[in-house]
Amino acid sequence: MRARLVPHAAAALITAVVLAPLAAPGYVLRYDMVFVPRQPLRWEMVAPADALPRAVPLDALVSVANLAVPGWLLQRLALAGILYFAALGMARLVPTGRLLPRLVGAFAYAWTPYLAERLLLGQWGLLLAYAALAWLVAAARDVRAGRPGALARLVLAAAVAAVTPTGGLVALATVVVLLAATTGVARQALAAGAVAALCAPWVVAAVTGAAGGRSDPAGVDAFAARAENWSGAWGAVAGTGGIWNAQTVPGSRASPLVPLATLALLAVCAAGYPELRRRWPGRAGRLAVLAGGSLLVALVGTPPAAPGMRWLVANVAGAGLLRDGQKFLIPYALLVAVTLPVGAEVLARRLERRLDRLAGRVVLAAALLLPVAILPDLAFGAGGELRPVRYPADWTAVSARISAAPGEVLSLPFHGYQRYRWNRDQVVRDPAPRLLGVPVLMNDALQVGDVTVDGESPRAARVRAMLASGEPVARLGVRWVLVREEPGQRVPAAALAGLRPVYDGRYLALWENPAASGAPALHPRRWWAAGAHLLAALLVVVAGLAALCTRRAPWYRPHTRQSEEGYPWPSWPRSSSPPSSASHSGSSASTPPPAR
């Protein structure tokens, strides 16, 4: 009972310490993390008309969940689930029978620069894949072993990862690498095909949309992994950091001691890898290949690979997914988190033999605290950066007026990301597309320092050209023009010519276009994307039912005994009865031992 409950308690402790500020009411709004009270389900969330499906099917899932759960609660459940299940999944995955090394793994995976930086960038959908990967690896292990319900559990874990394109690609690569040439061809094809079907919503949306598949090559340099201290970009990535946005990097990452602590951590991991290969014969090597591939992808935007990446992004449709390569670092972070506790256990055993058991426990405790020592400012909402705020009443008033006369909205100033006074001057993506129940035309270009990375939407490019030339936006034919009033952000008066003011609040102003041309026609190819969503949803439902039906009966619990090395022996096959305790010693109460 203690071995089962303590990992749950450790996961809960990590979650509570990191998300402590979310005990206050409101919403944490930061960069891509935009939760609203109620997010209506619209076609743009299923199949964007002229933008790449970067949040497909994530936005649609949030809208469906909002039917039962308000936005403030949904945000807390999502963030808490990421931290809790990342820690718990790793604690269950570490191949050891000792409790303390499992806790080392939990902290090593749920307290990383990768998680902190992506959390501060608001990419919680990507972090769902991060939390699901340990469960996906465990399910792939069970599929190889032929355990009942393993394929269903693999599909469910992959479904959590595939809510974003990046997570779907990571899940598909994981399944292919871990299962290739290890099980029957039919089982491999079924597993890979199921994960590919889970990726179908964003693949079909990308193929049938009007946005161009090629991206601005300037984004390669803008989104490349960057240095956080004297170790450079490669050193930052080796510590699972190196995100492109300097505003989302915890302050402790700039410490000159961080590279030294990272080297110490990786040295323990190196000591644990040979032992991991012994405990996971065949699987540890595949996991290392997967981690090495993710490490290479994370560095494709840095010299000397950057020129080739720029050509690829500009000429190959869909290659823009790789320009922020650091986000693919998830398998590498998982390998680090698995080998660290194994390495610490190896070192602890050596000290126990030379000194005493207490010395070994000190080593394990130090390994547990090492991730926290490297990144102390992840605690309490990354040092207070993740603090909830409330939406101004202007948003409710504007939403009510637009709902009374629905029509397409143009959001100005034409910046996808902006600082708001009511959001403590934190940068956040424009909430209008998620808060308003109508299509919203917004800028998909991104300003990174002095560089503007062009988007893929042709309509957004037309709006930028009109604003640059001083033309009135009424000619676009949109029904409404929403102006976000913020200091230093002005909309030219010429751009609003021909519009009628409807609402003027402290933070928002709404203008109506008398020359509106009506709602844009629904593209018939969007039904293909809807069909892909239904296929993925049906697959998840079937996998969930299969997982329930193949659960082990209450009377069956696989007997696990601990070896001298401190990790569990393989479970006994389900078809055979668990041996009695007497049989472990080679004798039983009813049968005398054979004569020597």
KATAPE-V290574 format. One line per field, one symbol per residue. psi: psi as a letter, one per 30 degrees, with the letter a starting at -180 (. if undefined). Layout:
psi = ???
This chain:
psi = eefeeeeeeeeeeeeeeegefgfllakjjjcfjjklekjkkleffejkehlkifhkgeeeeeeeefffkleeeeeeeeeeeeeefeeeeeefekilfkeeeeeeeeefegileeeeeeeffgifeefeeeefeeeeeeeeeeeefgkkgeeeeeeeeeeeegfleeeeeeeeeeeeeffkgfakeeeeeeeeeeeeeffeefeeeeeflfkkfllkfffeeeglklkfaffaeeeeefggbglfjffgkkffffkffeeeeeeeefeeeeffeeeeeefikeeeeeeeeeeeeeeeefgfflkgfeeeeeeeeffkkfffffeifffggeeeeeeefefeeeeeeeeeeeeeeecleeeeeeeeeeeefeeeeeifgflhhhhgfikllkklfeeeeeeeeeefiklkkkkllikfklkkefghgkklkjfeffekglkkjlkglkjjbgkjjkafkeeeeeeeeeeefgkkffffgleljkkjjkkfjkkkeefgkglkkekjaefkkkkkjfgkglkkkkkffffeeeeeeeeeeeeeeeeeeeeefgkklffjjkkklklffglklklkkfflkklleefeggllffklklk.
